[in-house]
Amino acid sequence: MCSINMNSAMRTCVITGANAGIGKSAAHQLADKDWRVIMVCRNLAKAQNVCDIIKNETGNEQVFVMQADMSLTADAFAYDATSPCCLRGCGLCC
Ligand SMILES: NC(=O)c1ccc[n+]([C@@H]2O[C@H](COP(=O)([O-])OP(=O)(O)OC[C@H]3O[C@@H](n4cnc5c(N)ncnc54)[C@H](OP(=O)(O)O)[C@@H]3O)[C@@H](O)[C@H]2O)c1
């Protein structure tokens, strides 16, 4: 799992399902608006590829990938407990 330095005033959003569809679009748009984006995805290879594209296209280096399968209760609770703002594939929680 990656380590992220959160010591800045940068707005941060955790997005599940961020490698495709609505989640990917949200990740791209928030990165473009200079948010720190934490992409929570179950497939690391797919997610890292999308992360690299978002970084290249937005110039925002504060885009990270973390692995979780949200069908697993332990993974889901771990991410909900740590996120200041969380966009899920099925909804929005801030
Ligand atoms: N698209 C629309 O216009 C629209 C409108 C209203 C509501 N919705 C709802 O919004 C949600 C997302 O829609 P979408 O079009 O963005 O779907 P999508 O393109 O299929 O993307 C779904 C994302 O969720 C991830 N995901 C699925 N199961 C997961 C799990 N167990 N753990 C972690 N990640 C998981 C997928 O990862 P993988 O790539 O690994 O599969 C993918 O990144 C759906 O519930 C849909 O019904 C969509």
The ligand as a MOL file (V3000), in Angstrom:
LIG
                    3D

  0  0  0     0  0            999 V3000
M  V30 BEGIN CTAB
M  V30 COUNTS 48 52 0 0 0
M  V30 BEGIN ATOM
M  V30 1 N -23.0680 5.6020 -15.9380 0
M  V30 2 C -24.1970 6.2470 -15.6130 0
M  V30 3 O -24.7230 7.1060 -16.3450 0
M  V30 4 C -24.8820 5.9710 -14.2780 0
M  V30 5 C -26.0280 6.6820 -13.9310 0
M  V30 6 C -26.6330 6.4560 -12.6890 0
M  V30 7 C -26.0960 5.5190 -11.8230 0
M  V30 8 N -24.9960 4.8070 -12.1770 0 CHG=1
M  V30 9 C -24.4520 3.8570 -11.2090 0
M  V30 10 O -23.1530 4.3080 -10.8100 0
M  V30 11 C -22.3280 3.1700 -10.5610 0
M  V30 12 C -21.0590 3.2610 -11.4450 0
M  V30 13 O -21.4480 3.3270 -12.8180 0
M  V30 14 P -20.3690 3.3600 -13.9630 0
M  V30 15 O -21.0860 3.6130 -15.2280 0
M  V30 16 O -19.2620 4.3140 -13.5810 0 CHG=-1
M  V30 17 O -19.8410 1.8220 -13.9170 0
M  V30 18 P -18.5030 1.1640 -14.5040 0
M  V30 19 O -18.0040 1.9170 -15.6990 0
M  V30 20 O -18.8190 -0.2860 -14.6450 0
M  V30 21 O -17.4200 1.3680 -13.3450 0
M  V30 22 C -17.5950 0.6750 -12.1080 0
M  V30 23 C -16.3070 0.8310 -11.3010 0
M  V30 24 O -16.5080 0.2250 -10.0280 0
M  V30 25 C -15.4510 -0.7010 -9.8010 0
M  V30 26 N -15.8920 -1.7800 -8.9420 0
M  V30 27 C -16.9190 -2.6310 -9.1580 0
M  V30 28 N -16.9880 -3.5160 -8.1570 0
M  V30 29 C -15.9760 -3.2260 -7.2820 0
M  V30 30 C -15.5200 -3.7870 -6.0580 0
M  V30 31 N -16.1100 -4.8480 -5.5130 0
M  V30 32 N -14.4640 -3.2070 -5.4360 0
M  V30 33 C -13.8540 -2.1270 -5.9720 0
M  V30 34 N -14.2160 -1.5510 -7.1390 0
M  V30 35 C -15.2800 -2.1080 -7.7850 0
M  V30 36 C -15.0310 -1.1800 -11.1740 0
M  V30 37 O -13.7350 -1.7310 -11.0970 0
M  V30 38 P -13.1910 -2.8170 -12.1770 0
M  V30 39 O -12.6750 -2.0010 -13.3410 0
M  V30 40 O -12.1220 -3.5460 -11.4390 0
M  V30 41 O -14.3560 -3.6960 -12.5600 0
M  V30 42 C -15.0970 0.1380 -11.9460 0
M  V30 43 O -13.9610 0.9160 -11.7120 0
M  V30 44 C -23.1650 1.9350 -10.8700 0
M  V30 45 O -23.7160 1.4660 -9.6490 0
M  V30 46 C -24.2550 2.4670 -11.7840 0
M  V30 47 O -25.4290 1.6640 -11.6890 0
M  V30 48 C -24.3650 5.0240 -13.3760 0
M  V30 END ATOM
M  V30 BEGIN BOND
M  V30 1 1 1 2
M  V30 2 2 2 3
M  V30 3 1 2 4
M  V30 4 1 4 5
M  V30 5 2 4 48
M  V30 6 2 5 6
M  V30 7 1 6 7
M  V30 8 2 7 8
M  V30 9 1 8 9
M  V30 10 1 8 48
M  V30 11 1 9 10
M  V30 12 1 9 46
M  V30 13 1 10 11
M  V30 14 1 11 12
M  V30 15 1 11 44
M  V30 16 1 12 13
M  V30 17 1 13 14
M  V30 18 2 14 15
M  V30 19 1 14 16
M  V30 20 1 14 17
M  V30 21 1 17 18
M  V30 22 2 18 19
M  V30 23 1 18 20
M  V30 24 1 18 21
M  V30 25 1 21 22
M  V30 26 1 22 23
M  V30 27 1 23 24
M  V30 28 1 23 42
M  V30 29 1 24 25
M  V30 30 1 25 26
M  V30 31 1 25 36
M  V30 32 1 26 27
M  V30 33 1 26 35
M  V30 34 2 27 28
M  V30 35 1 28 29
M  V30 36 1 29 30
M  V30 37 2 29 35
M  V30 38 1 30 31
M  V30 39 2 30 32
M  V30 40 1 32 33
M  V30 41 2 33 34
M  V30 42 1 34 35
M  V30 43 1 36 37
M  V30 44 1 36 42
M  V30 45 1 37 38
M  V30 46 2 38 39
M  V30 47 1 38 40
M  V30 48 1 38 41
M  V30 49 1 42 43
M  V30 50 1 44 45
M  V30 51 1 44 46
M  V30 52 1 46 47
M  V30 END BOND
M  V30 END CTAB
M  END
